[in-house]
Amino acid sequence: MRPICNIIYKSDIAYQILDIIGIHHFLNSDDSINKQVLGLYVHEMGGSRVLQREDNFLICGEIEEAIQYE
């Protein structure tokens, strides 16, 4: 699934959505989230933040502010 807009704002910080993946991919047998596996996936995608929307995780990277050089 590809996002229509790949930028999302959370607490006034802009994030680029790198991937959208179903939460069910990271569930343990007791339906808890396997945070270690999720963290490995986020690292592999080059992300720095995970946001949740409905039944999906949004793997995001923070967009750094542009610096103007004179």
Contact map, one row per residue, 1 for C-alpha under 8 A:
1110000000000000000110000000000000000000000000000000000000000000000000
1111000000000000001100000000000000000000000000000000000000000000000000
1111110000000000100100000000000000000000000000000000000000000000000000
0111110000000000000000000000000000000000000000000000000000000000000000
0011111100000000000000000000000000000000000000000000000000000000000000
0011111100000001110000000000000000000000000000000000000000000000000000
0000111110000111100000000000000000000000000000000000000000000000000000
0000111111000111100000000000000000000000000000000000000000000000000000
0000001111111110000000000000000000000000000000000000000000000000000000
0000000111111110000000000000000000000000000000000000000000000000000000
0000000011111000000000000000000000000000000000000000000000000000000000
0000000011111100000000000000000000000000000000000000000000000000000000
0000000011111110000000000000000000000000000000000000000000000110000000
0000001111011111000000000000000000000000000000000000000000000111000000
0000001111001111100000000000000000000000000000000000000000011110000000
0000011100000111110000000000000000000000000000000000000000011110000000
0010011100000011111100000000000000000000000000000000000001111000000000
0000010000000001111100000000000000000000000010100000000001111000000000
0100000000000000111110000000000000000000000010000000000001110000000000
1110000000000000111111000000000000000000000000000000000111100000000000
1000000000000000001111101000000000000000000000000000000111100000000000
0000000000000000000111111000000000000000000000000000001110000000000000
0000000000000000000011111110000010000000000000000000001110000000000000
0000000000000000000001111110000000000000000000000000001000000000000000
0000000000000000000011111110000000000000000000000000000000000000000000
0000000000000000000000111111000011101100000000000000000000000000000000
0000000000000000000000111111111111000000000000000000000000000000000000
0000000000000000000000000111111111000000000000000000000000000000000000
0000000000000000000000000011111100000000000000000000000000000000000000
0000000000000000000000000011111100000000000000000000000000000000000000
0000000000000000000000000011111110000000000000000000000000000000000000
0000000000000000000000000011111111000000000000000000000000000000000000
0000000000000000000000100111001111100000000000000000000000000000000000
0000000000000000000000000111000111111100000000000000000000000000000000
0000000000000000000000000100000011111110000000000000000000000000000000
0000000000000000000000000000000001111111000000000000000000000000000000
0000000000000000000000000100000001111111100000000000000000000000000000
0000000000000000000000000100000001111111110000000000000000000000000000
0000000000000000000000000000000000111111111000000000000000000000000000
0000000000000000000000000000000000011111111100000000000000000000000000
0000000000000000000000000000000000001111111110000000000000000000000000
0000000000000000000000000000000000000111111111111100000000100000000000
0000000000000000000000000000000000000011111111110000000000000000000000
0000000000000000000000000000000000000001111111100000000000000000000000
0000000000000000011000000000000000000000111111100000000000100000000000
0000000000000000000000000000000000000000011111110000000000001000000000
0000000000000000010000000000000000000000011111111100000000111100000000
0000000000000000000000000000000000000000011001111100000000111100000000
0000000000000000000000000000000000000000010000111110000000111100000000
0000000000000000000000000000000000000000010000111111000011110000000000
0000000000000000000000000000000000000000000000001111100011110000000000
0000000000000000000000000000000000000000000000000111111111000000000000
0000000000000000000000000000000000000000000000000011111111000000000000
0000000000000000000000000000000000000000000000000001111100000000000000
0000000000000000000001110000000000000000000000000001111110000000000000
0000000000000000000111100000000000000000000000000001111111000000000000
0000000000000000000111100000000000000000000000000111101111100000000000
0000000000000000111110000000000000000000000000000111100111110000000000
0000000000000000111110000000000000000000010010111110000011111000000000
0000000000000011111000000000000000000000000000111110000001111100000000
0000000000000011110000000000000000000000000001111000000000111110000000
0000000000001111000000000000000000000000000000111000000000011111000000
0000000000001111000000000000000000000000000000000000000000001111100000
0000000000000100000000000000000000000000000000000000000000000111110000
0000000000000000000000000000000000000000000000000000000000000011111000
0000000000000000000000000000000000000000000000000000000000000001111100
0000000000000000000000000000000000000000000000000000000000000000111110
0000000000000000000000000000000000000000000000000000000000000000011111
0000000000000000000000000000000000000000000000000000000000000000001111
0000000000000000000000000000000000000000000000000000000000000000000111
